[in-house]
Amino acid sequence: MAMLWKFMRVAKYSKTALSPKVKVRGIPTHSRQSSSKSIASDFAASAPCSNTVELLGKSYPQDDYSNVTEKILSKVGKNLHNRKHHPLWLIKEQVKEHFYKHYLGRRGTPLFSVYDGLSPVVTVQQNFDSLLIPQNHASRRKEDNYYLNRDHMLRAHTSAHQWDLIHSGLDAFLAVGDVYRRDTIDNTHYPVFHQMEGVRLFSCHELFSSIKDGEGLQLFEQGHRTAQKQECHTMEAVKLVEFNLKQVLTKLMTHIFGDGLQVRWVDCYFPFTHPSFEMEINFQGEWMEVLGCGVMEQQLVNS
């Protein structure tokens, strides 16, 4: 069983058997083991040729879906979140420090590994299909994304890497990176921004070991989907995961914004989590969304 969370939309000027595990969607930070090296900005991209786009050392044939602009291509590879002392780097380091300090594995090493150098070029399958996003979903529209061609695009969210990281054997990780959406520029939107995302998978033992008489509790059942849970999860498992998820994220936000933080949780919908929540904090008398999270669809873990 798993939980997942996505921390803030950070614009560039700063501003989301018993052995199968349940996955939680979580928040990203720096990495205990970086999976790939950052891409140097001077090797980012060249202007599109008549029939191909050259990007990060690879060539992508253009077709009727190609809509990425030279201006956006010039941003790819800058990796502001990896530039020391940049505001985005400082936020990443702050989150990383918090997770490294408070969440340790059995041997005292950091529980969460961090991946902040994954390529922003992903397949459509990674960005949408692997997350159970329907073919007719509005988020796939050309008007909302930057497509290199029908098969490749600039990632619209760090969630595009979830499936690959989980199926490489990871059960707790943070992913950080630049993401791209065709937004109209205003004081809270920019076509290039950054996300930090975290995922944790729980085994039966990990989830219930601290519960009195927890030996008899189970992660899974043959049930029905309700507003509170997926059909395959027991209510006990979902409530424990939800409690853990909200507790982890509340502590993180307090670490970032300080004590006395007013927090509220709002029920919402994501194709890849259920139940799903958004966290809002009170800022200058108004409620501001800072992240989305939820219990990952078990189908993603089992696929």
C-alpha positions in Angstrom: 0.0 0.0 0.0 1.3 3.4 -0.8 0.9 7.1 -0.3 1.9 10.0 -2.5 2.3 13.7 -2.1 3.3 16.6 -4.4 4.7 19.7 -2.9 3.8 23.2 -4.2 3.9 24.6 -7.6 7.0 26.7 -7.4 7.4 29.1 -10.3 10.8 30.4 -11.2 10.1 33.6 -9.2 9.0 31.4 -6.3 5.5 31.5 -5.1 1.8 20.5 -5.2 -0.3 -11.7 -0.5 0.6 -9.6 2.5 3.9 -8.8 0.7 2.3 -6.4 -1.9 2.8 -2.9 -0.6 0.5 0.0 -0.4 1.9 3.2 -1.8 1.6 6.7 -0.5 2.1 9.7 -2.6 4.5 12.0 -0.9 6.7 15.0 -1.0 10.1 15.3 -2.8 13.5 16.5 -1.5 17.2 16.1 -2.2 18.5 12.6 -2.7 20.3 10.2 -0.6 21.3 8.6 -3.9 20.9 10.7 -7.0 19.8 8.6 -9.8 21.1 10.7 -12.6 23.4 13.7 -13.1 22.1 17.1 -13.8 22.2 18.3 -17.4 24.4 21.2 -18.1 22.6 24.3 -19.3 25.0 24.8 -22.3 23.9 21.4 -23.6 20.2 22.1 -23.4 18.7 22.4 -26.8 19.2 23.7 -30.3 16.5 25.5 -32.3 14.1 23.0 -34.0 15.2 22.1 -37.5 12.6 21.7 -40.3 11.8 18.1 -39.4 13.4 17.4 -36.0 14.0 18.8 -32.5 17.4 18.4 -31.0 17.2 18.3 -27.3 19.6 17.1 -24.6 21.7 15.2 -27.1 18.8 13.4 -28.8 16.9 14.0 -31.9 13.1 13.9 -32.0 11.2 13.8 -35.3 8.4 16.4 -35.5 4.8 15.5 -36.5 1.4 17.0 -36.2 1.7 17.0 -32.4 4.9 19.0 -32.2 4.3 22.3 -30.5 7.3 23.1 -28.3 8.7 26.6 -28.9 12.2 27.8 -29.1 11.7 29.9 -26.0 10.6 26.9 -24.0 13.5 24.8 -25.4 15.9 27.4 -24.2 14.8 26.8 -20.6 15.4 23.0 -20.7 18.6 22.0 -18.9 18.9 25.1 -16.8 18.2 23.0 -13.7 17.6 25.9 -11.3 16.7 23.5 -8.5 20.3 22.2 -8.6 22.1 25.6 -8.7 23.6 26.2 -5.3 22.1 29.0 -3.4 19.2 29.5 -5.9 15.9 30.0 -4.0 14.6 26.7 -5.5 17.8 24.9 -4.4 17.4 26.4 -0.9 13.8 25.0 -0.7 15.0 21.6 -1.9 17.8 21.5 0.6 15.4 22.5 3.4 13.0 19.7 2.6 15.9 17.3 2.2 17.3 18.2 5.6 14.0 17.6 7.2 13.5 14.1 5.7 17.1 13.0 6.3 16.8 14.0 9.9 13.4 12.6 10.8 12.9 9.5 8.6 15.6 6.9 8.9 15.7 3.3 7.8 16.7 0.3 9.9 20.4 1.0 9.7 20.1 4.6 10.5 20.5 5.8 6.9 17.9 8.1 5.3 14.7 6.3 4.4 14.0 8.5 1.4 16.3 8.6 -1.6 16.1 11.7 -3.8 16.2 12.1 -7.6 16.8 15.6 -8.9 18.5 14.9 -12.2 15.9 12.9 -14.2 15.4 14.1 -17.8 12.4 16.4 -18.3 11.8 14.6 -21.7 9.4 11.7 -21.1 7.1 9.6 -23.1 3.4 10.2 -23.3 3.0 6.8 -21.7 5.1 7.9 -18.7 3.3 11.2 -18.3 -0.3 9.9 -18.7 -0.9 6.2 -19.3 1.3 5.0 -16.4 -0.8 7.2 -14.1 -4.1 5.8 -15.2 -5.1 9.1 -16.9 -7.8 8.3 -19.4 -7.2 8.9 -23.2 -9.9 11.5 -23.3 -8.8 13.4 -20.2 -8.5 17.2 -20.6 -5.0 17.2 -19.2 -3.6 15.5 -22.4 -4.6 18.4 -24.7 -2.0 20.0 -27.0 -3.2 23.3 -25.7 -2.0 22.4 -22.2 1.3 20.6 -22.9 4.5 20.8 -24.8 4.8 17.9 -27.2 8.0 17.1 -29.1 5.9 14.6 -31.1 3.1 12.2 -30.5 5.3 9.9 -28.4 7.5 12.4 -26.5 6.9 15.5 -24.5 8.3 17.7 -21.7 7.0 16.3 -18.5 3.9 18.1 -17.1 4.6 16.8 -13.6 7.2 14.9 -11.7 4.6 12.1 -11.4 5.8 11.0 -14.8 8.7 9.2 -13.1 6.7 7.4 -10.4 6.1 4.1 -12.3 9.8 3.7 -13.3 11.1 4.5 -9.8 8.7 2.2 -8.0 9.3 -0.7 -10.4 13.0 -0.3 -10.1 12.5 -1.5 -6.5 12.3 1.8 -4.5 9.7 2.0 -1.7 10.5 5.6 -0.5 11.7 8.4 -2.6 11.6 12.1 -3.4 11.6 13.4 -7.0 12.4 17.0 -7.9 12.5 18.7 -11.3 11.4 21.3 -13.7 8.0 20.8 -15.3 6.3 22.4 -18.3 2.7 23.4 -19.0 1.3 25.9 -21.5 0.0 28.4 -19.0 -0.7 32.0 -19.5 1.8 34.0 -17.6 0.5 36.0 -14.6 1.6 36.6 -11.0 1.1 32.9 -10.0 1.6 31.0 -13.4 4.6 30.5 -15.7 5.0 27.8 -18.4 8.1 26.5 -16.6 7.9 25.7 -12.9 9.2 23.1 -10.4 7.7 20.3 -8.4 8.8 18.2 -5.5 7.1 14.9 -5.0 7.4 12.0 -2.6 6.2 8.4 -2.5 6.3 5.8 0.2 5.1 2.2 0.1 4.1 0.3 3.2 4.2 -3.4 3.9 1.7 -4.9 6.3 4.4 -5.1 9.1 5.5 -1.5 8.6 2.0 -0.1 8.8 0.7 -2.2 11.7 3.7 -2.9 13.8 3.1 -0.1 16.2 -0.6 -0.9 16.6 -1.7 -2.9 19.7 -2.9 -6.3 18.5 -2.1 -5.3 15.0 -1.0 -8.8 13.9 -4.6 -9.6 12.9 -5.0 -6.5 10.7 -4.7 -6.7 6.9 -3.8 -4.3 4.1 -6.2 -5.8 1.6 -9.7 -7.1 1.2 -12.3 -7.9 -1.4 -14.5 -4.9 -0.8 -16.2 -2.0 -2.6 -14.9 1.4 -3.5 -16.3 4.2 -1.4 -15.5 7.9 -0.9 -13.1 6.9 1.9 -11.2 4.0 0.3 -10.3 1.8 -2.7 -12.1 -1.5 -3.1 -9.0 -3.5 -2.4 -7.9 -1.7 0.8 -9.2 -2.3 4.3 -10.5 0.7 6.2 -7.9 0.2 8.9 -5.1 0.4 6.4 -6.4 3.4 4.6 -7.0 5.4 7.8 -3.5 4.6 9.1 -1.9 5.6 5.8 -4.0 8.8 5.7 -3.0 9.7 9.2 0.7 9.1 8.5 0.5 11.1 5.2 -1.1 14.1 6.8 1.2 14.0 9.8 4.3 13.9 7.7 3.2 16.8 5.5 2.0 18.9 8.4 5.4 18.5 10.0 7.1 19.4 6.8 5.1 22.5 6.3 5.7 23.6 9.8 9.4 23.1 9.2 9.3 25.3 6.1 6.8 28.0 7.2 7.3 28.0 11.0 5.2 27.3 14.1 1.7 28.5 14.5 0.7 27.4 11.0 -3.0 27.1 10.3 -3.7 24.1 8.1 -6.8 22.6 6.6 -7.4 19.6 4.4 -9.7 19.6 1.4 -11.0 16.5 -0.3 -10.2 16.4 -4.1 -9.7 14.1 -7.1 -6.6 12.8 -8.8 -6.7 10.0 -11.3 -3.8 8.2 -9.6 -4.8 8.5 -5.9 -7.9 7.7 -3.8 -8.7 9.1 -1.4 -7.0 12.4 -2.4 -6.5 15.6 -0.5 -5.1 19.1 -0.9 -3.4 21.0 1.9 -4.1 24.7 2.4 -2.4 27.0 4.8 -3.6 30.4 6.0 -1.5 33.2 4.6 -2.3 36.8 5.3 -6.0 35.9 6.0 -6.5 33.8 2.9 -6.3 30.0 2.4 -3.5 29.0 -0.1 -3.1 25.6 -1.6 0.5 24.2 -1.1 0.3 20.6 -2.1 -1.8 17.7 -3.3 -1.5 14.1 -1.9 -3.4 10.8 -1.5 -3.3 7.1 -1.2 -1.9 5.7 -4.5 -4.1 3.6 -6.7 -3.1 0.1 -5.9 -3.3 -0.7 -9.6 -0.2 1.4 -10.1 1.7 -0.6 -7.6 0.5 -3.9 -9.0 0.9 -3.1 -12.7 
